[in-house]
Amino acid sequence: MARSVSIPTGAALVAYADASELDPDFGWQDAVDDLHWVAKKRFPSLTPCDRWLGREDHAILENDLAFLTVSEYCGLVAVCIVPKDKRGATWARKIRGIDSLAECFGPALISKGRFSNGEQVFIRRDLSSRENISSNGSRW
């Protein structure tokens, strides 16, 4: 059965990116470093952390209100903001456009829906809807 990238329980915001073109040896860490820089510039209160929310969602930055997590599956990356409490949920509702955070890993993707087997379908934000990408990396 197909599946998709993990999203932490309670995630208020999710942005997706196609990371299939990252260099397998060095590209991932460079992208994470870029994410740290871009996120801290946009949200100065974020500080580094190294915590797992569940088995697949890596919290790499946090403040008093929320975690910023990264998950990856077969070249599909999800960057999420996960509130810690009601104050964090209020803060997260005010945030617009976290696609720039996900773009640290590659082109931003838009989720178009899910099949009954759990597989998600995406289109690249910067391309026409004719190029579709599924969560298993296939393109049509």
N, C-alpha and C positions, 0 to 999 in steps of 0.2 A: 504494500500500500504506500502510496506517495505521501509526503508530508511537507510541511513548510517550515520556515524559520521560526524559532521560538520567540514568543512575546511574553514578558513577565506579567503575572497576574496583577491587575490594578493599573496597568500602563495607561496614562492619560493621553500621551502623544506618541505616535509611531511614524518614523520615516524609513523608507526602504532605499537600497542602492544595489547596483550590480557591481560586485567586486570580483567578477570572474577574470578580469584582466590584471589583477594585482600580481606582482612577482611573488611566488610562493615562499621564497627565502627571506626577503627583506620587506616586501610591500605591505604586509599586514601591520607590522610594527610602525612603519612610517605613517600609515593611514591612521593608526591609533594616536600617534604623536600629533598628527595634524588635527584630529578631532579634539584632543586636549586643548590645543592652541585656539582653535576656532570657538569652542564652547566656552572656554574661560574668558575670551575676549567679549563674547556676547553676554555671558552671565558671570561677572567677576566673583561672585560669592562661591562658585564651585571650587572644590578642592579635590585632589586625587584620592581615590579609595581603591581597594582591591577586594571586592566582596561579590559573592555569587548569590543571586536571587533565583532560587531553584537550581536546576542542574545545568542550564544552558545559557543563562542570562547574566553576563558579567557587568557588574556596576563598576565603572572606572572613574566616575566623578560623582560628587554629592555636595549638597549644602544642607542647611537645617530643614529644608522643605521637601527635597526630592533626590532621587538617584538618577543618573544618566547611565543607561546600559547599552551594551553592544552584544548582539547575537549574530551568528553566521551559520549558514547551511548551504553547501554546494554553490558558493559564490554569491549567495543572496544575503545581504546584511540588513538587519533591523536595528535602528538607533531609537531608543525609547526614553521618555521621561516618566518616571514612576514616583508619584507623590508618596510621602511618608505618612501623611495625615490629612485632615480636612484643610488645614492652611495650605499644604502643598498642592492639594487639588484645586484650590482657588487660584494659587499662583500659576499652575499649569494651564488653566483655562484662559489666562491672559496672554499666553505665548502664541505667537503666530509663526508659521513657516519654519519648521526645524529641518526642512530638506537640505539646507546648507550644511547641517551637521553630517547627514548621511552621505553627502557628496564628497566627503573626505575619502570615501572608499571607492567611488566610481559614480557613474551617471545615476541620477535620482530615478526611482521607479514609482509608479502609481499602481496600487492594488486595484484590479478590476473585479475581483470576486474569487470564489472558491468552488471547486468541484466537490461532489459528495464524498470523495475519498480524502479530502483535506488539502489537496494540492491547490495552491494559490496561483492566479494568473496576473501578470503585471504588464504594463506598457512603460516604455521609457518616457519620461516627462518631456525630453527634448526632441522626440521623434514623433512621427505620425502614429496613429493607433494601429497601423498595418504591421508594425514589428512588435509582436507579443513575446513575452518571456514567461515561462512557467517556473515554479519554484524548484523544479529539478534541472533548470538550466536550458531546457530545450526552447528553440526559437521557431516561430512560424509566421 
